[in-house]
Amino acid sequence: MSLFERRKHPRTSQHGFVLVVRGQLAFQAQTVDFSKGGACIKRPRNWSFHIGDEVLVYPLGDPGQVMCFKAQVRWFQDDEIGLTYQ
C-alpha cells in the first residue's frame, strides 16, 4: 500500500451487480471491487444520491437468500461511486 493510500483494507476486484437502495429509490449498479470496509461501484445514469447518504446495498447473484449491507456514500465521480460499510 502506498504512502498516499487512504484505504484501511485491501480491495478485491469483483465484477457483478448490486442493488443500492435509499428509501423507495433504488439503482442497480455494476461492482468494481469490494473490501472489508467498503465497495466501489459503477455510477448508474441519473444517480441522485449525495455524499453522506445512508444506503442499503444488496449484492445480486443466484436466486435465494440475499445479504444486505448498510453503507454510506463516501465519494463519487463521473463514472464510479465509493461506499463505506457501517
C-alpha positions, -999 to 999 in steps of 0.1 A, spaced: 0 0 0 15 34 -10 21 62 14 -9 81 -1 -33 52 0 -63 60 23 -79 26 23 -77 6 55 -84 -28 38 -71 -43 6 -96 -43 -23 -106 -74 -43 -118 -70 -79 -153 -84 -81 -175 -79 -111 -211 -84 -106 -242 -64 -97 -257 -48 -66 -289 -30 -58 -283 3 -39 -314 15 -21 -323 47 -2 -360 49 9 -380 40 -21 -354 49 -47 -332 21 -60 -304 17 -85 -288 -14 -100 -251 -9 -104 -221 -29 -116 -194 -36 -90 -158 -27 -95 -143 -40 -62 -150 -49 -26 -131 -48 7 -138 -54 43 -147 -18 48 -165 -8 16 -170 -11 -21 -166 7 -54 -194 5 -80 -200 20 -114 -222 51 -112 -256 45 -127 -272 70 -151 -294 95 -132 -277 88 -99 -294 112 -74 -278 103 -40 -253 126 -23 -221 122 -3 -231 112 32 -263 95 22 -270 62 40 -280 34 17 -286 -4 18 -266 -25 -6 -279 -59 -18 -253 -80 -38 -272 -97 -66 -264 -132 -78 -280 -166 -79 -317 -170 -67 -321 -174 -30 -312 -155 1 -297 -121 -4 -273 -103 20 -278 -67 29 -251 -42 39 -257 -8 55 -234 17 38 -227 54 33 -219 72 1 -183 83 7 -175 98 -27 -184 98 -64 -170 108 -97 -184 108 -132 -183 70 -135 -177 55 -101 -190 56 -65 -173 48 -32 -193 32 -4 -182 26 32 -199 -1 52 -214 10 86 
